[in-house]
Amino acid sequence: MIQPDPAVVNIEDLRELYSDSTVAQVILNYFATRQRNKNETTVDRLQQALEAEGKNISRREAVDFFKRLERLGCGKFLAGRRGRKSRFQWKVPSVSVGQAARGTTATIEAIPDATQAPDTEPALAAVCLVLTHTFQLRPDYQVRIELPPDITNKEAARLAEFIRALPFERE
């Protein structure tokens, strides 16, 4: 977990971001109205939450926003790699960041560990446990397969045996 350092966040710059960008306004308004702070917010989860409110932003806009928040000292943006989702790790409370940007609070406090909650809903947690792999079988045909991120060599061998057992046209 990133250690909280609220002194790093420049609220004046945060409010400037809020006033200059409609995308930032949409996202920061969302955070300001949240009930709980998060340690981490994924780009996918943010897009889903905003879409549920009828506000659509592109993935690029969300990533750019999180990168700007990182430059302001609110946390760290981590690009998705090796099955992990692109996400923002908060140094300071996301609710306070949204409220400070809107001008409803003048300070951003350190994150109190007791109020942290994971940024996944039960239905979304199951989605996070699957990786989709693609394989270009032919120039005009791509195969997609969903597998757990912790697949073992034994399970992969069983899957390979299953594919070998499929009926096919012999050349």
Backbone as CSV, one residue per row, in Angstrom:
resi,resn,N_x,N_y,N_z,CA_x,CA_y,CA_z,C_x,C_y,C_z
1,MET,0.847,-1.189,0.000,0.000,0.000,0.000,0.885,1.242,0.000
2,ILE,0.482,2.244,-0.706,1.217,3.501,-0.757,0.989,4.250,0.548
3,GLN,2.045,4.798,1.109,1.926,5.550,2.357,1.263,6.902,2.094
4,PRO,0.285,7.289,2.921,-0.389,8.564,2.719,0.549,9.742,2.965
5,ASP,0.468,10.728,2.110,1.257,11.953,2.267,0.411,13.115,1.747
6,PRO,-0.594,13.552,2.540,-1.517,14.568,2.067,-0.860,15.904,1.766
7,ALA,0.318,16.149,2.312,0.990,17.423,2.066,1.409,17.566,0.608
8,VAL,1.478,16.454,-0.124,1.927,16.472,-1.509,0.847,17.012,-2.452
9,VAL,-0.418,16.855,-2.105,-1.514,17.244,-2.998,-1.699,18.760,-2.970
10,ASN,-1.612,19.368,-4.144,-1.821,20.802,-4.281,-3.290,21.013,-4.654
11,ILE,-4.079,21.469,-3.683,-5.525,21.611,-3.895,-5.828,22.661,-4.958
12,GLU,-5.023,23.689,-5.034,-5.233,24.712,-6.058,-5.114,24.103,-7.464
13,ASP,-4.102,23.274,-7.672,-3.940,22.601,-8.972,-5.074,21.615,-9.224
14,LEU,-5.536,20.951,-8.168,-6.658,20.022,-8.286,-7.919,20.761,-8.725
15,ARG,-8.165,21.925,-8.143,-9.346,22.718,-8.520,-9.215,23.263,-9.936
16,GLU,-7.995,23.557,-10.354,-7.767,24.007,-11.733,-8.085,22.874,-12.713
17,LEU,-7.662,21.668,-12.383,-8.003,20.501,-13.205,-9.516,20.362,-13.307
18,TYR,-10.200,20.505,-12.190,-11.653,20.394,-12.137,-12.321,21.440,-13.025
19,SER,-11.836,22.663,-12.993,-12.478,23.735,-13.765,-12.133,23.682,-15.252
20,ASP,-10.987,23.091,-15.597,-10.544,23.069,-17.000,-11.032,21.875,-17.806
21,SER,-11.506,20.829,-17.158,-11.819,19.589,-17.869,-13.198,19.053,-17.482
22,THR,-14.045,18.875,-18.471,-15.369,18.302,-18.192,-15.245,16.837,-17.786
23,VAL,-14.269,16.116,-18.339,-14.047,14.725,-17.943,-13.653,14.674,-16.468
24,ALA,-12.730,15.555,-16.062,-12.319,15.612,-14.655,-13.506,15.962,-13.764
25,GLN,-14.368,16.864,-14.196,-15.547,17.221,-13.405,-16.437,16.005,-13.185
26,VAL,-16.689,15.243,-14.251,-17.539,14.056,-14.142,-16.940,13.058,-13.156
27,ILE,-15.645,12.788,-13.297,-15.001,11.785,-12.445,-14.886,12.277,-11.001
28,LEU,-14.452,13.505,-10.820,-14.292,14.031,-9.465,-15.633,14.191,-8.752
29,ASN,-16.684,14.540,-9.481,-18.024,14.583,-8.883,-18.439,13.191,-8.414
30,TYR,-18.115,12.177,-9.205,-18.407,10.792,-8.819,-17.690,10.457,-7.501
31,PHE,-16.394,10.753,-7.431,-15.644,10.447,-6.202,-16.169,11.247,-5.011
32,ALA,-16.552,12.494,-5.227,-17.037,13.346,-4.136,-18.315,12.812,-3.503
33,THR,-19.104,12.091,-4.267,-20.388,11.592,-3.762,-20.316,10.157,-3.260
34,ARG,-19.147,9.540,-3.307,-18.991,8.167,-2.821,-19.148,8.126,-1.295
35,GLN,-19.574,6.992,-0.787,-19.714,6.801,0.657,-18.409,6.339,1.289
36,ARG,-17.608,5.578,0.521,-16.379,5.004,1.052,-15.194,5.340,0.168
37,ASN,-14.048,5.432,0.796,-12.802,5.605,0.063,-12.295,4.240,-0.374
38,LYS,-11.468,4.240,-1.385,-10.889,3.007,-1.898,-9.368,3.105,-1.859
39,ASN,-8.716,1.971,-1.699,-7.267,1.924,-1.814,-6.865,2.001,-3.280
40,GLU,-7.743,1.445,-4.117,-7.423,1.298,-5.531,-8.708,1.395,-6.336
41,THR,-8.617,2.035,-7.501,-9.756,2.138,-8.412,-9.283,1.700,-9.784
42,THR,-9.934,0.687,-10.352,-9.555,0.255,-11.692,-10.232,1.140,-12.732
43,VAL,-9.606,1.251,-13.880,-10.177,2.024,-14.983,-11.508,1.412,-15.391
44,ASP,-11.553,0.077,-15.465,-12.787,-0.605,-15.861,-13.920,-0.326,-14.884
45,ARG,-13.632,-0.390,-13.593,-14.666,-0.163,-12.577,-15.177,1.275,-12.622
46,LEU,-14.258,2.220,-12.824,-14.660,3.619,-12.929,-15.590,3.807,-14.120
47,GLN,-15.231,3.242,-15.261,-16.075,3.377,-16.449,-17.450,2.747,-16.223
48,GLN,-17.494,1.580,-15.585,-18.773,0.918,-15.313,-19.642,1.757,-14.381
49,ALA,-19.030,2.302,-13.346,-19.789,3.103,-12.377,-20.352,4.361,-13.032
50,LEU,-19.548,5.018,-13.852,-20.019,6.229,-14.522,-21.082,5.902,-15.561
51,GLU,-20.898,4.786,-16.267,-21.890,4.375,-17.258,-23.237,4.101,-16.590
52,ALA,-23.203,3.524,-15.386,-24.438,3.261,-14.638,-25.157,4.558,-14.290
53,GLU,-24.413,5.658,-14.197,-25.001,6.964,-13.919,-25.335,7.717,-15.202
54,GLY,-25.143,7.068,-16.351,-25.448,7.703,-17.637,-24.356,8.622,-18.148
55,LYS,-23.158,8.475,-17.618,-22.034,9.326,-18.029,-20.948,8.436,-18.604
56,ASN,-20.684,8.589,-19.881,-19.698,7.756,-20.542,-18.406,8.514,-20.788
57,ILE,-17.304,7.886,-20.423,-15.985,8.424,-20.734,-15.188,7.303,-21.392
58,SER,-14.258,7.679,-22.233,-13.447,6.671,-22.914,-12.368,6.153,-21.970
59,ARG,-11.828,5.020,-22.319,-10.721,4.446,-21.544,-9.539,5.414,-21.537
60,ARG,-9.242,6.005,-22.693,-8.126,6.951,-22.814,-8.339,8.141,-21.887
61,GLU,-9.579,8.665,-21.836,-9.875,9.796,-20.955,-9.666,9.421,-19.487
62,ALA,-10.079,8.212,-19.100,-9.909,7.767,-17.718,-8.426,7.616,-17.375
63,VAL,-7.658,7.024,-18.288,-6.221,6.841,-18.056,-5.532,8.197,-17.951
64,ASP,-5.844,9.103,-18.882,-5.246,10.444,-18.840,-5.585,11.159,-17.533
65,PHE,-6.821,11.014,-17.077,-7.240,11.624,-15.816,-6.414,11.075,-14.652
66,PHE,-6.281,9.755,-14.569,-5.512,9.158,-13.481,-4.044,9.570,-13.537
67,LYS,-3.498,9.717,-14.729,-2.104,10.174,-14.852,-1.959,11.608,-14.348
68,ARG,-2.971,12.436,-14.597,-2.939,13.817,-14.076,-3.061,13.820,-12.560
69,LEU,-3.909,12.947,-12.015,-4.015,12.841,-10.553,-2.690,12.393,-9.946
70,GLU,-1.995,11.512,-10.643,-0.685,11.070,-10.152,0.288,12.249,-10.082
71,ARG,0.298,13.078,-11.134,1.179,14.252,-11.137,0.818,15.233,-10.021
72,LEU,-0.443,15.238,-9.601,-0.880,16.120,-8.518,-0.586,15.532,-7.132
73,GLY,-0.082,14.297,-7.085,0.290,13.696,-5.811,-0.810,12.921,-5.117
74,CYS,-1.877,12.587,-5.838,-3.005,11.877,-5.221,-2.785,10.368,-5.135
75,GLY,-1.828,9.857,-5.876,-1.591,8.416,-5.878,-0.715,8.026,-7.039
76,LYS,-0.840,6.770,-7.454,0.000,6.247,-8.531,-0.854,5.487,-9.518
77,PHE,-0.678,5.797,-10.817,-1.371,5.060,-11.873,-0.504,3.885,-12.276
78,LEU,-1.113,2.716,-12.346,-0.407,1.504,-12.765,-1.099,0.941,-14.001
79,ALA,-0.362,0.865,-15.101,-0.907,0.298,-16.334,-1.051,-1.210,-16.157
80,GLY,-2.115,-1.760,-16.700,-2.359,-3.193,-16.587,-1.290,-4.004,-17.295
81,ARG,-0.755,-4.988,-16.611,0.246,-5.893,-17.164,0.040,-7.275,-16.555
82,ARG,0.356,-8.292,-17.328,0.324,-9.681,-16.852,-0.984,-10.039,-16.172
83,GLY,-2.066,-9.687,-16.800,-3.378,-10.036,-16.264,-3.946,-9.074,-15.240
84,ARG,-3.157,-8.115,-14.794,-3.666,-7.119,-13.855,-4.328,-5.996,-14.634
85,LYS,-5.336,-5.404,-14.060,-6.058,-4.314,-14.704,-5.344,-2.985,-14.467
86,SER,-5.522,-2.059,-15.407,-5.017,-0.702,-15.202,-5.774,-0.110,-14.025
87,ARG,-5.020,0.553,-13.123,-5.643,0.986,-11.888,-4.904,2.176,-11.290
88,PHE,-5.590,2.834,-10.365,-5.020,3.963,-9.650,-4.968,3.605,-8.181
89,GLN,-3.780,3.650,-7.588,-3.620,3.407,-6.154,-3.616,4.754,-5.444
90,TRP,-4.561,4.924,-4.550,-4.752,6.200,-3.862,-3.770,6.378,-2.725
91,LYS,-3.163,7.574,-2.639,-2.348,7.975,-1.494,-3.222,8.693,-0.469
92,VAL,-4.272,9.304,-0.967,-5.184,10.100,-0.155,-6.610,9.640,-0.447
93,PRO,-7.567,9.939,0.410,-8.942,9.464,0.200,-9.564,10.006,-1.091
94,SER,-10.101,9.112,-1.891,-10.721,9.506,-3.156,-11.900,10.459,-2.924
95,VAL,-12.669,10.236,-1.871,-13.815,11.111,-1.559,-13.318,12.521,-1.267
96,SER,-12.271,12.643,-0.467,-11.717,13.964,-0.140,-11.163,14.664,-1.373
97,VAL,-10.558,13.908,-2.282,-10.027,14.499,-3.521,-11.174,15.114,-4.316
98,GLY,-12.262,14.350,-4.470,-13.422,14.868,-5.196,-14.022,16.084,-4.522
99,GLN,-14.151,16.041,-3.214,-14.742,17.164,-2.479,-13.840,18.394,-2.504
100,ALA,-12.536,18.187,-2.394,-11.598,19.321,-2.455,-11.618,19.958,-3.840
101,ALA,-11.709,19.135,-4.875,-11.751,19.665,-6.243,-12.999,20.517,-6.453
102,ARG,-14.117,20.092,-5.880,-15.375,20.838,-6.023,-15.445,22.042,-5.104
103,GLY,-14.542,22.115,-4.140,-14.535,23.244,-3.224,-15.382,23.037,-1.989
104,THR,-15.855,21.821,-1.740,-16.689,21.571,-0.556,-15.866,21.255,0.682
105,THR,-14.561,21.053,0.509,-13.653,20.893,1.646,-12.330,21.551,1.275
106,ALA,-11.615,22.022,2.267,-10.369,22.748,2.012,-9.128,21.907,2.255
107,THR,-9.317,20.701,2.817,-8.162,19.855,3.119,-8.381,18.443,2.610
108,ILE,-7.266,17.746,2.449,-7.306,16.328,2.112,-6.532,15.608,3.206
109,GLU,-7.249,14.790,3.950,-6.645,14.077,5.084,-5.968,12.795,4.618
110,ALA,-5.170,12.215,5.499,-4.553,10.916,5.231,-5.629,9.841,5.195
111,ILE,-5.359,8.758,4.511,-6.318,7.662,4.414,-6.401,6.926,5.744
112,PRO,-7.590,6.864,6.351,-7.754,6.046,7.553,-7.969,4.595,7.134
113,ASP,-7.074,3.689,7.519,-7.120,2.297,7.078,-8.436,1.599,7.411
114,ALA,-9.082,1.948,8.495,-10.298,1.256,8.916,-11.456,1.471,7.960
115,THR,-11.450,2.545,7.171,-12.588,2.811,6.301,-12.364,2.327,4.876
116,GLN,-11.237,1.696,4.617,-10.959,1.243,3.266,-11.822,0.041,2.921
117,ALA,-12.235,-0.009,1.677,-12.998,-1.144,1.176,-12.459,-1.491,-0.200
118,PRO,-12.467,-2.749,-0.560,-11.994,-3.100,-1.887,-12.886,-2.491,-2.957
119,ASP,-12.318,-2.212,-4.112,-13.058,-1.557,-5.187,-13.671,-2.571,-6.138
120,THR,-14.289,-3.605,-5.576,-14.969,-4.574,-6.416,-16.302,-4.914,-5.788
121,GLU,-17.280,-5.066,-6.607,-18.572,-5.563,-6.178,-18.490,-7.083,-6.279
122,PRO,-19.337,-7.845,-5.571,-19.256,-9.301,-5.671,-19.336,-9.801,-7.109
123,ALA,-20.218,-9.223,-7.923,-20.340,-9.674,-9.308,-19.098,-9.333,-10.113
124,LEU,-18.462,-8.208,-9.812,-17.269,-7.818,-10.545,-16.058,-8.616,-10.107
125,ALA,-16.034,-9.086,-8.872,-14.892,-9.851,-8.387,-14.717,-11.112,-9.203
126,ALA,-15.798,-11.758,-9.577,-15.701,-12.971,-10.377,-15.124,-12.673,-11.757
127,VAL,-15.469,-11.528,-12.325,-14.959,-11.150,-13.634,-13.448,-10.976,-13.591
128,CYS,-12.930,-10.498,-12.489,-11.498,-10.246,-12.359,-10.692,-11.525,-12.293
129,LEU,-11.320,-12.670,-12.085,-10.608,-13.920,-11.932,-10.447,-14.679,-13.241
130,VAL,-10.701,-14.044,-14.357,-10.617,-14.695,-15.656,-9.757,-13.855,-16.588
131,LEU,-8.870,-14.536,-17.306,-8.066,-13.873,-18.334,-8.509,-14.394,-19.687
132,THR,-8.680,-13.497,-20.635,-9.042,-13.906,-21.985,-7.787,-13.920,-22.841
133,HIS,-7.540,-15.059,-23.457,-6.382,-15.233,-24.336,-6.884,-15.365,-25.766
134,THR,-6.155,-14.812,-26.708,-6.529,-14.953,-28.120,-5.396,-15.635,-28.867
135,PHE,-5.771,-16.418,-29.863,-4.812,-17.140,-30.692,-5.276,-17.017,-32.141
136,GLN,-4.392,-16.547,-33.009,-4.718,-16.393,-34.422,-4.526,-17.748,-35.090
137,LEU,-5.620,-18.493,-35.250,-5.566,-19.830,-35.819,-5.310,-19.777,-37.321
138,ARG,-6.013,-18.891,-37.982,-5.870,-18.655,-39.423,-5.863,-17.151,-39.636
139,PRO,-5.472,-16.705,-40.846,-5.496,-15.257,-41.074,-6.868,-14.636,-40.827
140,ASP,-7.927,-15.399,-41.047,-9.279,-14.863,-40.904,-10.039,-15.436,-39.715
141,TYR,-9.326,-16.120,-38.802,-10.024,-16.734,-37.676,-9.185,-16.662,-36.408
142,GLN,-9.785,-16.087,-35.386,-9.127,-15.933,-34.100,-9.876,-16.748,-33.054
143,VAL,-9.153,-17.456,-32.206,-9.742,-18.246,-31.129,-9.553,-17.480,-29.820
144,ARG,-10.628,-17.405,-29.042,-10.562,-16.769,-27.722,-10.882,-17.812,-26.673
145,ILE,-10.103,-17.808,-25.606,-10.342,-18.757,-24.519,-10.173,-18.022,-23.192
146,GLU,-11.083,-18.293,-22.270,-11.019,-17.677,-20.950,-10.463,-18.688,-19.968
147,LEU,-9.420,-18.271,-19.238,-8.744,-19.150,-18.293,-8.481,-18.414,-16.989
148,PRO,-8.344,-19.154,-15.894,-7.979,-18.496,-14.639,-6.533,-18.010,-14.718
149,PRO,-6.204,-16.918,-14.039,-4.843,-16.398,-14.114,-3.811,-17.313,-13.463
150,ASP,-4.266,-18.228,-12.626,-3.332,-19.118,-11.931,-3.381,-20.546,-12.470
151,ILE,-3.627,-20.707,-13.775,-3.703,-22.033,-14.377,-2.367,-22.761,-14.174
152,THR,-2.463,-24.038,-13.838,-1.247,-24.825,-13.589,-0.808,-25.531,-14.868
153,ASN,0.421,-26.037,-14.876,0.925,-26.809,-16.022,0.062,-28.042,-16.246
154,LYS,-0.363,-28.683,-15.172,-1.201,-29.880,-15.274,-2.545,-29.537,-15.937
155,GLU,-3.142,-28.423,-15.535,-4.418,-28.008,-16.139,-4.229,-27.647,-17.613
156,ALA,-3.135,-26.982,-17.942,-2.856,-26.635,-19.338,-2.674,-27.891,-20.176
157,ALA,-2.010,-28.898,-19.623,-1.824,-30.164,-20.340,-3.167,-30.855,-20.570
158,ARG,-4.053,-30.819,-19.563,-5.392,-31.405,-19.729,-6.168,-30.692,-20.830
159,LEU,-6.046,-29.363,-20.871,-6.726,-28.587,-21.912,-6.180,-28.946,-23.288
160,ALA,-4.856,-29.088,-23.398,-4.241,-29.471,-24.666,-4.741,-30.851,-25.108
161,GLU,-4.865,-31.784,-24.174,-5.387,-33.122,-24.493,-6.834,-33.038,-24.971
162,PHE,-7.613,-32.158,-24.357,-8.997,-31.969,-24.778,-9.054,-31.494,-26.232
163,ILE,-8.230,-30.529,-26.571,-8.223,-30.003,-27.947,-7.779,-31.092,-28.924
164,ARG,-6.772,-31.878,-28.548,-6.317,-32.972,-29.416,-7.425,-34.000,-29.636
165,ALA,-8.328,-34.158,-28.660,-9.394,-35.145,-28.753,-10.599,-34.668,-29.569
166,LEU,-10.625,-33.391,-29.915,-11.757,-32.878,-30.708,-11.771,-33.520,-32.092
167,PRO,-12.981,-33.794,-32.599,-13.047,-34.368,-33.951,-12.627,-33.296,-34.985
168,PHE,-11.882,-33.701,-35.958,-11.454,-32.766,-36.992,-11.270,-33.506,-38.307
169,GLU,-11.225,-32.742,-39.359,-11.046,-33.292,-40.704,-9.564,-33.537,-40.925
170,ARG,-9.216,-34.747,-41.245,-7.804,-35.097,-41.456,-7.394,-34.685,-42.856
171,GLU,-6.163,-34.221,-42.978,-5.649,-33.757,-44.280,-5.227,-34.901,-45.144
